[in-house]
Amino acid sequence: MSLLLDLALPFSRLFEAEDAHRLAIRALSMMTRGATPADDPRLSVSAFALNFKNPIGVAAGFDKNAEVPDAVLALGFGFAEVGTLTPKPQAGNPRPRVFRLLRDEGVVNRLGFNNEGFNSAVARLSRRKPSGILGINVGANKNSEDRIADYVAGVETFSPYASYLTVNISSPNTPGLRDLQTADALNELLKRVLEARERAAQKGSGRKPILLKIAPDVALGDLDDIVNIARKRAIDGMIVSNTTITRPTSLRESNAKEQGGLSGKPLFDLSTRMLAETYLRTERAFPIVGVGGIDSAETAWKKIRAGATLVQLYTGMVYKGFGIAREIKRGLSLFLDRGKHRSIQDVIGLGAVEAAASRQNA
């Protein structure tokens, strides 16, 4: 079925980007799921007290409303992350709000956390038979009077259904949201979120890992504060990174000037440098998920060498199709063969110093 979906990929570009995405979700919802081939055991990863059969995941943003997590997993991914979900349904920003940068293999979006809200997602997830690792990404409503309370509600609401939870404070499309990355606000946010995690655990949902997702645009001094607070609060991991509001001079498409966050291949260098900088500061206190510009085994390998224990993609799937997980896994196994590595975990961070230093030449 995924082969048929990939054959349809060129035709999807005849549709406006958001309509094509809706068609993809619909197609996955109807996909017949056969047995998923076993992965190379060398690709298995342990992180956040979870065992991943491979390190390749789908990032939040693709399955915003938790409609097709198991269909995504059936494509060969090691984990799937749904959301971002907000307490109340939210329409997001006016359309058009998603722009393909075809020659650049990127996307600009200013969606604005459009989603159907907590209740709709809970209704779907409560019918799901747990199968594979599911992350649930939570956010705050645009007009919320207490945004931290929205994240607290997300942790309490979704702990029974999640393998792990992601606190997303890095979207550029909700005004003021990235202010939660400042030291005092972040410290209070993590304090209250972790307290919510303990309350949920006491109610029988288990003590679910909490991950923090940050932007690639933070200054290194601010990154120092973020990592210090994350370590002090003993969160379980970080996701580096969300989309960027910067625009590389190499972009060729005129719609790159549209307001919003840039993802895909043009984000790779910046997000990988930020990943490496984060890895060096954490000193292996917790695992990091690397996101941004992954579209091949080579780019996944570079992320892992820069410090990622796990990696996620979304835009890469837009351009390379639903078979991308299989292709990346095949390539990672070949890289392991060439380097005579026993496990993908042996590669984590081997190139972090070099990747961080590349900032000077960017």
Buried (B, 14 or more C-beta within 10 A) or exposed (E): BBEEBBEBBEEBEEEBBBEBBEBBBEBBEEBEEEEBEEBBEBBBBEBBEBEBBBBBBBBBBBBBBBBBBBBBBBBBBBBBBBBBBBBBBBEBBEBEBBBBBEEBBBBBBBBBBBBBBBEBBBEBBEEEEEEBBBBBBBBBBBEBEEBBBBBBBBBBBBBBBBBBBBBBBBBBBBEEBBEBBBEEBBBEBBBBBBEBBEBBEEEEBEEBBBBBBBBBBBEEEBBBBBBBBBBEBEBBBBBBBBBBBEBBEEBEBEBBEBEBBBBBBBBBBBBBBBBBBBBBBBEEBBBBBBBBBBBBBEBBBBBBBBBBBBBBBBBBBBBBBBBBBBBBBEBBBEBBEEEEBEBBBEBBBBBBEEBBEBBEEE
